[in-house]
């Protein structure tokens, strides 16, 4: 499948790497960026065509879809331009920076059916395996989920993914705390300064009525190696704490098991290091569709999203992550921020994208 990217920031690099690693599946036709200087850098560094004008790019490069990897404030206008040209879009998160922007974007392009959003975290292998386990009914009905992993709309996407929440109104309550922590690593790389600095922790509850999500995130947690990832989902008949499953299999039969990764390239394995599958001891819950490409789990998630977008465009397949879902994620993320900022409970309602 063929795609192009509008924007050339660090998020674009993931789409470049996927095409480099698996050219038999993915072709990056080129990049549209703002300046001629950046055009020269892209051609040299990424070895793909680059342009400053979207129309010129599209004249020279047939694509199945375009990716927007642009600043938040710019993304809605780029999406609108592509939809006006009847080009399917995979927009980077979030699709709009605020609630008014979400509503305006939906009014502008929602009915087109041409916009998906690049929310990859539900497609990460571990998260996909957890969702597959929930769909077996092993926990009964999920009622409670806790995510301390990634930030804002990404974490909300995971909470909704685990709880099976769609567009239900939510009662959102959040608090923030300033607490000291060392930041050994940031986006810029490893740091020499190991003096603890105050970092903001946001703790929020999202009450969907019968199902509750808990959001817990410390600034830079996603890159801080001394802050782990934690997920907990509880149901009527059991719970999954990270990869530890406890469930009631039958009357008087509580059982414990574990989600385990089958990883090649470990001790006494002569294969290259790669993820093969994830299972729970009874069944395979996830199998890596790109086994042999040696992708990181983040790259597996991005590749899955790209491939599903291509099938959606070419074959009428299931949409990978519709604009309505991403708009709901951002709506709830903004409610968390508002509640933390004002010290109030925020009540969200059904929006037009809920249908």
MOTAKA-V139189 format. One record per residue. N is the residue number from 0. SS is DSSP state (H for helix, E for strand, - for the rest). PSI is psi in degrees with one decimal (999 if undefined). Layout:
# MOTAKA-V139189
N,SS,PSI ; N,SS,PSI
This chain:
# MOTAKA-V139189
0,-,148.5 ; 1,E,134.7 ; 2,E,160.1 ; 3,E,166.2 ; 4,E,131.8 ; 5,E,115.4 ; 6,-,148.8 ; 7,-,30.4 ; 8,-,-169.3 ; 9,-,-28.4 ; 10,-,-28.6 ; 11,H,-28.4 ; 12,H,-32.6 ; 13,H,-40.6 ; 14,H,-29.7 ; 15,H,-47.1 ; 16,H,-40.5 ; 17,H,-44.4 ; 18,H,-35.6 ; 19,H,-40.1 ; 20,H,-33.8 ; 21,-,66.0 ; 22,-,-20.1 ; 23,-,-16.5 ; 24,-,-36.9 ; 25,-,139.1 ; 26,E,118.7 ; 27,E,109.6 ; 28,E,-26.4 ; 29,E,-178.4 ; 30,E,140.4 ; 31,E,125.6 ; 32,-,-179.0 ; 33,-,-33.2 ; 34,-,153.8 ; 35,H,-33.2 ; 36,H,-43.5 ; 37,H,-34.3 ; 38,H,-48.7 ; 39,H,-40.1 ; 40,H,-41.9 ; 41,H,-45.3 ; 42,H,-40.8 ; 43,H,-45.6 ; 44,H,-40.1 ; 45,H,-10.9 ; 46,-,42.1 ; 47,-,156.6 ; 48,-,149.7 ; 49,E,147.4 ; 50,E,161.1 ; 51,-,-5.5 ; 52,-,125.3 ; 53,H,-43.7 ; 54,H,-42.1 ; 55,H,-42.5 ; 56,H,-48.6 ; 57,H,-28.9 ; 58,H,-32.7 ; 59,H,-14.2 ; 60,-,105.2 ; 61,-,133.0 ; 62,-,154.1 ; 63,-,-35.9 ; 64,E,164.1 ; 65,E,143.5 ; 66,E,134.4 ; 67,E,121.9 ; 68,-,69.8 ; 69,-,165.7 ; 70,-,148.2 ; 71,H,-42.5 ; 72,H,-24.6 ; 73,H,-27.0 ; 74,H,-46.7 ; 75,H,-39.2 ; 76,H,-35.4 ; 77,H,-42.7 ; 78,H,-47.1 ; 79,H,-40.6 ; 80,H,-45.1 ; 81,H,-42.0 ; 82,H,-38.4 ; 83,H,-28.1 ; 84,-,3.0 ; 85,-,37.4 ; 86,-,124.8 ; 87,-,143.7 ; 88,E,137.2 ; 89,E,102.5 ; 90,E,137.7 ; 91,-,157.1 ; 92,-,148.4 ; 93,-,161.3 ; 94,-,-21.6 ; 95,-,152.6 ; 96,-,-19.1 ; 97,-,175.5 ; 98,H,-44.7 ; 99,H,-39.4 ; 100,H,-38.2 ; 101,H,-46.0 ; 102,H,-41.9 ; 103,H,-40.8 ; 104,H,-44.1 ; 105,H,-41.6 ; 106,H,-34.7 ; 107,H,-43.3 ; 108,H,-5.6 ; 109,H,-40.6 ; 110,H,-13.9 ; 111,H,-29.6 ; 112,-,17.9 ; 113,-,1.0 ; 114,E,121.8 ; 115,E,165.3 ; 116,E,142.5 ; 117,-,60.8 ; 118,-,96.1 ; 119,-,-16.9 ; 120,H,-36.4 ; 121,H,-19.7 ; 122,H,-3.0 ; 123,-,141.5 ; 124,H,-48.6 ; 125,H,-40.7 ; 126,H,-37.6 ; 127,H,-38.3 ; 128,H,-40.8 ; 129,H,-43.4 ; 130,H,-40.7 ; 131,H,-38.5 ; 132,H,-44.2 ; 133,H,-37.4 ; 134,H,-15.8 ; 135,-,-13.7 ; 136,-,11.1 ; 137,-,-30.2 ; 138,-,3.6 ; 139,-,-140.9 ; 140,-,121.9 ; 141,E,133.7 ; 142,E,-17.9 ; 143,E,132.0 ; 144,E,142.3 ; 145,E,129.3 ; 146,E,120.4 ; 147,E,89.3 ; 148,-,-84.5 ; 149,-,-177.6 ; 150,-,158.8 ; 151,H,-121.5 ; 152,H,-29.7 ; 153,H,-46.5 ; 154,H,-38.7 ; 155,H,-41.0 ; 156,H,-41.4 ; 157,H,-41.6 ; 158,H,-46.7 ; 159,H,-37.6 ; 160,H,-43.7 ; 161,H,-35.8 ; 162,H,-13.6 ; 163,-,32.5 ; 164,-,136.9 ; 165,-,-100.7 ; 166,-,25.5 ; 167,-,144.5 ; 168,-,151.9 ; 169,-,146.2 ; 170,E,115.1 ; 171,E,127.7 ; 172,E,127.9 ; 173,E,151.0 ; 174,E,156.1 ; 175,E,146.8 ; 176,E,141.8 ; 177,E,115.5 ; 178,E,145.7 ; 179,E,141.3 ; 180,E,148.3 ; 181,-,138.9 ; 182,-,85.0 ; 183,-,-20.3 ; 184,E,138.0 ; 185,E,-173.8 ; 186,-,-27.0 ; 187,-,-11.7 ; 188,E,-164.3 ; 189,E,142.1 ; 190,-,146.2 ; 191,-,-27.4 ; 192,-,112.6 ; 193,-,23.7 ; 194,-,127.1 ; 195,-,138.5 ; 196,E,148.9 ; 197,E,129.8 ; 198,E,146.0 ; 199,E,129.1 ; 200,E,129.1 ; 201,E,126.9 ; 202,E,124.6 ; 203,E,149.3 ; 204,E,140.8 ; 205,E,108.0 ; 206,E,110.2 ; 207,-,6.0 ; 208,-,89.9 ; 209,-,-13.2 ; 210,-,137.0 ; 211,E,134.2 ; 212,E,142.3 ; 213,E,126.6 ; 214,E,130.0 ; 215,E,112.7 ; 216,E,133.8 ; 217,E,135.1 ; 218,-,133.1 ; 219,-,10.2 ; 220,H,-37.0 ; 221,H,-22.7 ; 222,H,-1.3 ; 223,-,112.7 ; 224,-,-10.6 ; 225,-,12.4 ; 226,-,117.2 ; 227,-,176.9 ; 228,-,132.9 ; 229,E,135.6 ; 230,E,138.3 ; 231,E,128.9 ; 232,E,128.6 ; 233,E,139.3 ; 234,E,-177.5 ; 235,-,-23.1 ; 236,-,12.3 ; 237,E,-175.7 ; 238,E,154.5 ; 239,E,109.4 ; 240,E,104.8 ; 241,-,-107.5 ; 242,-,9.6 ; 243,E,117.8 ; 244,E,127.6 ; 245,E,127.7 ; 246,E,161.9 ; 247,E,105.3 ; 248,E,-32.5 ; 249,E,169.7 ; 250,-,130.5 ; 251,-,21.5 ; 252,E,68.4 ; 253,E,138.0 ; 254,E,151.8 ; 255,E,140.7 ; 256,E,-176.2 ; 257,E,140.7 ; 258,-,125.2 ; 259,E,144.0 ; 260,E,133.3 ; 261,E,107.3 ; 262,E,125.1 ; 263,E,165.3 ; 264,-,8.6 ; 265,-,-170.9 ; 266,-,127.6 ; 267,-,14.3 ; 268,-,127.4 ; 269,-,4.6 ; 270,-,161.1 ; 271,-,153.0 ; 272,-,125.2 ; 273,E,155.2 ; 274,E,128.0 ; 275,E,-53.6 ; 276,E,168.7 ; 277,E,132.5 ; 278,E,174.4 ; 279,-,16.9 ; 280,-,-21.7 ; 281,-,-30.5 ; 282,-,159.4 ; 283,E,124.5 ; 284,E,-24.5 ; 285,E,135.3 ; 286,E,131.2 ; 287,-,114.1 ; 288,-,-9.0 ; 289,-,28.8 ; 290,-,130.6 ; 291,-,-20.6 ; 292,-,-10.9 ; 293,-,51.6 ; 294,-,151.3 ; 295,-,164.3 ; 296,H,-32.1 ; 297,H,-43.8 ; 298,H,-35.7 ; 299,H,-43.3 ; 300,H,-44.7 ; 301,H,-43.6 ; 302,H,-40.4 ; 303,H,-43.4 ; 304,H,-43.9 ; 305,H,-45.8 ; 306,H,-41.6 ; 307,H,-33.7 ; 308,H,-42.0 ; 309,H,-42.7 ; 310,H,-35.5 ; 311,H,-42.5 ; 312,H,-48.6 ; 313,H,-39.4 ; 314,H,2.1 ; 315,-,29.4 ; 316,-,178.9 ; 317,-,135.1 ; 318,-,135.2 ; 319,-,-42.0 ; 320,-,90.0 ; 321,E,154.6 ; 322,H,-39.5 ; 323,H,-40.6 ; 324,H,-44.4 ; 325,H,-35.4 ; 326,H,-39.0 ; 327,H,-39.9 ; 328,H,-48.3 ; 329,H,-37.4 ; 330,H,-46.6 ; 331,H,-36.7 ; 332,H,-40.5 ; 333,H,-33.9 ; 334,H,-38.9 ; 335,H,-47.4 ; 336,H,-41.9 ; 337,H,-43.9 ; 338,H,-43.5 ; 339,H,-38.0 ; 340,H,-41.5 ; 341,H,-10.2 ; 342,-,32.3 ; 343,-,163.0 ; 344,-,132.6 ; 345,E,129.0 ; 346,E,117.5 ; 347,-,153.7 ; 348,-,171.5 ; 349,-,133.8 ; 350,-,171.7 ; 351,H,-32.4 ; 352,H,-10.4 ; 353,H,-17.0 ; 354,-,999
